C-alpha cells in the first residue's frame, strides 16, 4: 500500500474542507456586519461577503467536477 499517497489525499481533503468552511463562515459574518443598521459600515463589506460565497460555491463545484467521472474526461 502506498501510504504517502493516502496521506496526501487526506491532507488535501482536510485543507479543502477547512477552506470551504472558512469561506462560508466569513461570508455569513460579513453579511451580518453589512446588515447591522446601528453602525455605519464600509461599502466594501457586502461585496466581499458575496465574493466569499462565490469562492465557496466555486470550490464545491470544482470538487464535484473532480468526483463525477463524466465531467473530468
Backbone as a chain_set.jsonl record, in Angstrom:
{"seq": "XXXXXXXXXXXXXXXXXXXXXXXXXXXXXXXXXXXXXXXXXXXXXXXXXXXXXXXXXXXXXXXXXXXXXXXXX", "coords": {"N": [[0.844, -1.17, 0.0], [0.464, 2.252, -0.706], [1.38, 4.537, 1.351], [2.09, 7.228, 1.445], [0.628, 8.415, -0.58], [-1.974, 8.097, 0.379], [-1.862, 9.715, 2.652], [-1.394, 12.154, 1.4], [-3.795, 12.557, -0.041], [-5.583, 12.634, 2.114], [-4.648, 14.929, 3.435], [-5.076, 16.9, 1.462], [-7.857, 16.772, 1.313], [-8.573, 17.603, 3.881], [-7.572, 20.241, 3.9], [-9.109, 21.362, 1.82], [-11.718, 21.082, 2.873], [-11.582, 22.676, 5.193], [-11.068, 25.14, 3.99], [-13.464, 25.625, 2.537], [-15.315, 25.771, 4.65], [-14.317, 27.952, 6.128], [-14.506, 30.042, 4.237], [-17.301, 30.142, 3.849], [-18.175, 30.73, 6.461], [-16.934, 33.205, 6.875], [-18.235, 34.673, 4.906], [-20.879, 34.637, 5.913], [-20.494, 36.014, 8.317], [-19.599, 38.543, 7.39], [-21.872, 39.32, 5.977], [-23.657, 39.615, 8.069], [-22.45, 41.745, 9.41], [-22.674, 43.731, 7.446], [-25.412, 44.022, 7.383], [-26.08, 45.269, 9.74], [-27.835, 47.794, 11.177], [-27.318, 49.664, 13.081], [-24.757, 50.569, 12.977], [-22.392, 52.368, 10.951], [-21.165, 51.015, 8.13], [-18.371, 50.134, 6.015], [-18.518, 50.393, 2.404], [-17.526, 48.219, 1.074], [-17.987, 45.858, 2.4], [-20.318, 44.213, 1.994], [-20.046, 43.392, -0.816], [-17.664, 41.921, -0.515], [-18.522, 39.864, 1.137], [-20.266, 38.548, -0.615], [-18.396, 37.755, -2.493], [-16.954, 35.902, -0.999], [-18.932, 33.923, -0.674], [-19.225, 33.232, -3.358], [-16.666, 32.188, -3.995], [-16.676, 30.005, -2.276], [-18.77, 28.491, -3.373], [-17.621, 28.011, -5.888], [-15.475, 26.388, -5.163], [-16.837, 24.144, -4.218], [-18.159, 23.325, -6.573], [-15.911, 22.731, -8.146], [-14.901, 20.569, -6.719], [-16.987, 18.738, -7.144], [-16.694, 18.47, -9.891], [-14.264, 17.128, -9.975], [-14.953, 14.724, -8.724], [-17.123, 13.501, -10.117], [-17.162, 11.259, -12.708], [-17.886, 11.594, -15.481], [-17.535, 14.264, -16.049], [-14.83, 14.861, -15.804], [-13.447, 13.732, -17.896]], "CA": [[0.0, 0.0, 0.0], [1.25, 3.476, -0.818], [0.916, 5.366, 2.461], [2.295, 8.649, 1.164], [-0.498, 8.874, -1.394], [-3.137, 8.196, 1.264], [-1.655, 10.909, 3.486], [-1.554, 13.311, 0.521], [-5.228, 12.728, -0.294], [-6.203, 13.055, 3.371], [-4.257, 16.314, 3.668], [-5.788, 17.755, 0.505], [-9.255, 16.785, 1.726], [-8.679, 18.44, 5.077], [-7.362, 21.637, 3.502], [-10.275, 21.795, 1.04], [-12.869, 21.203, 3.764], [-11.379, 23.853, 6.04], [-11.202, 26.315, 3.138], [-14.882, 25.852, 2.258], [-15.975, 26.191, 5.89], [-13.859, 29.305, 6.472], [-15.094, 30.991, 3.288], [-18.723, 30.284, 4.132], [-18.31, 31.422, 7.748], [-16.566, 34.606, 6.665], [-19.33, 35.291, 4.159], [-22.002, 34.845, 6.828], [-20.118, 37.078, 9.267], [-19.589, 39.83, 6.687], [-23.26, 39.658, 5.679], [-24.244, 40.111, 9.322], [-21.879, 43.077, 9.662], [-23.246, 44.666, 6.474], [-26.828, 44.228, 7.672], [-26.272, 45.941, 11.022], [-28.322, 49.149, 10.914], [-26.878, 50.565, 14.14], [-23.417, 51.071, 12.688], [-22.069, 52.728, 9.576], [-20.161, 50.062, 7.656], [-17.804, 50.465, 4.704], [-19.283, 49.894, 1.256], [-16.911, 47.009, 0.519], [-18.261, 44.682, 3.234], [-21.289, 43.325, 1.348], [-19.451, 42.707, -1.978], [-16.677, 40.94, -0.05], [-19.299, 38.711, 1.6], [-20.728, 37.815, -1.799], [-17.215, 37.129, -3.093], [-16.67, 34.704, -0.2], [-19.917, 32.915, -1.052], [-18.907, 32.79, -4.716], [-15.491, 31.314, -3.932], [-17.117, 28.772, -1.629], [-19.518, 27.751, -4.395], [-16.677, 27.555, -6.914], [-14.719, 25.265, -4.604], [-17.736, 22.981, -4.194], [-18.34, 22.878, -7.949], [-14.668, 22.11, -8.586], [-14.865, 19.252, -6.09], [-17.911, 17.874, -7.89], [-16.057, 18.214, -11.184], [-13.232, 16.11, -9.785], [-15.525, 13.477, -8.257], [-18.02, 12.879, -11.104], [-16.279, 10.818, -13.805], [-18.219, 12.054, -16.83], [-17.08, 15.644, -16.22], [-13.373, 15.008, -15.813], [-12.825, 13.053, -19.048]], "C": [[0.894, 1.241, 0.0], [0.73, 4.501, 0.196], [1.074, 6.848, 2.186], [1.138, 9.207, 0.329], [-1.775, 9.006, -0.563], [-3.041, 9.437, 2.141], [-1.842, 12.174, 2.648], [-3.032, 13.588, 0.248], [-5.941, 13.205, 0.969], [-5.875, 14.517, 3.677], [-4.968, 17.269, 2.738], [-7.269, 17.865, 0.858], [-9.463, 17.692, 2.93], [-8.54, 19.92, 4.732], [-8.573, 22.161, 2.728], [-11.496, 21.993, 1.934], [-12.755, 22.44, 4.652], [-11.549, 25.133, 5.227], [-12.664, 26.635, 2.865], [-15.6, 26.356, 3.503], [-15.583, 27.619, 6.267], [-14.463, 30.337, 5.525], [-16.573, 31.215, 3.567], [-18.942, 31.053, 5.44], [-17.976, 32.902, 7.623], [-17.646, 35.34, 5.891], [-20.529, 35.577, 5.041], [-21.702, 35.991, 7.783], [-20.141, 38.45, 8.592], [-20.995, 40.263, 6.291], [-23.951, 40.206, 6.927], [-23.726, 41.509, 9.647], [-22.504, 44.102, 8.723], [-24.71, 44.958, 6.764], [-27.112, 44.944, 8.972], [-26.642, 47.404, 10.767], [-27.843, 50.146, 11.96], [-25.519, 51.182, 13.848], [-23.285, 51.441, 11.216], [-20.914, 51.841, 9.121], [-19.607, 50.5, 6.305], [-18.6, 49.806, 3.572], [-18.737, 48.582, 0.715], [-17.26, 45.75, 1.288], [-19.218, 43.712, 2.53], [-20.727, 42.672, 0.084], [-18.393, 41.67, -1.586], [-17.379, 39.691, 0.477], [-19.78, 37.88, 0.415], [-19.557, 37.143, -2.519], [-16.83, 35.865, -2.323], [-17.644, 33.584, -0.54], [-19.632, 32.365, -2.449], [-17.712, 31.858, -4.751], [-15.824, 29.981, -3.281], [-17.87, 27.903, -2.623], [-18.611, 27.218, -5.489], [-15.859, 26.369, -6.418], [-15.572, 24.003, -4.564], [-17.941, 22.447, -5.607], [-17.079, 22.218, -8.507], [-14.512, 20.721, -7.973], [-15.798, 18.273, -6.779], [-17.35, 17.519, -9.259], [-14.993, 17.12, -11.063], [-13.815, 14.748, -9.412], [-16.326, 12.767, -9.351], [-17.215, 12.525, -12.355], [-16.621, 11.38, -15.169], [-17.78, 13.493, -17.08], [-15.582, 15.76, -16.397], [-12.679, 14.277, -16.961], [-12.573, 14.005, -20.174]], "O": [[1.95, 1.261, 0.634], [-0.227, 5.229, -0.068], [0.264, 7.649, 2.652], [0.726, 10.35, 0.524], [-2.566, 9.923, -0.78], [-4.036, 10.132, 2.347], [-2.39, 13.161, 3.137], [-3.465, 14.739, 0.302], [-6.804, 14.08, 0.904], [-6.743, 15.261, 4.134], [-5.417, 18.334, 3.163], [-7.865, 18.932, 0.716], [-10.425, 18.459, 2.981], [-9.305, 20.752, 5.22], [-9.012, 23.288, 2.959], [-12.231, 22.968, 1.771], [-13.731, 23.166, 4.837], [-12.114, 26.109, 5.722], [-13.067, 27.795, 2.95], [-16.412, 27.277, 3.415], [-16.434, 28.407, 6.681], [-14.889, 31.402, 5.971], [-17.049, 32.35, 3.527], [-19.804, 31.93, 5.508], [-18.658, 33.751, 8.199], [-17.942, 36.498, 6.182], [-21.137, 36.642, 4.935], [-22.558, 36.84, 8.03], [-20.649, 39.414, 9.165], [-21.284, 41.46, 6.271], [-24.736, 41.149, 6.845], [-24.484, 42.361, 10.109], [-22.831, 45.213, 9.142], [-25.201, 46.035, 6.424], [-28.273, 45.208, 9.285], [-25.85, 48.16, 10.206], [-27.949, 51.354, 11.751], [-25.172, 52.215, 14.421], [-23.977, 50.896, 10.356], [-19.815, 51.914, 9.671], [-20.301, 51.164, 5.535], [-19.265, 48.79, 3.773], [-19.43, 47.897, -0.036], [-16.867, 44.66, 0.872], [-18.949, 42.512, 2.48], [-20.918, 41.468, -0.085], [-18.248, 40.65, -2.26], [-16.887, 38.578, 0.285], [-19.707, 36.652, 0.442], [-19.724, 36.068, -3.094], [-16.425, 34.87, -2.925], [-17.242, 32.43, -0.681], [-19.783, 31.167, -2.69], [-17.731, 30.849, -5.455], [-15.308, 28.942, -3.693], [-17.627, 26.698, -2.702], [-18.804, 26.101, -5.969], [-15.583, 25.444, -7.181], [-15.078, 22.911, -4.848], [-17.901, 21.234, -5.816], [-17.171, 21.249, -9.26], [-14.042, 19.798, -8.638], [-15.447, 17.111, -6.978], [-17.515, 16.393, -9.73], [-14.85, 16.286, -11.957], [-13.231, 13.719, -9.75], [-16.217, 11.549, -9.495], [-16.646, 13.412, -12.992], [-15.71, 11.627, -15.961], [-17.666, 13.898, -18.237], [-15.111, 16.672, -17.076], [-11.45, 14.211, -16.994], [-12.057, 13.605, -21.217]]}, "num_chains": 1, "name": "protein.A"}
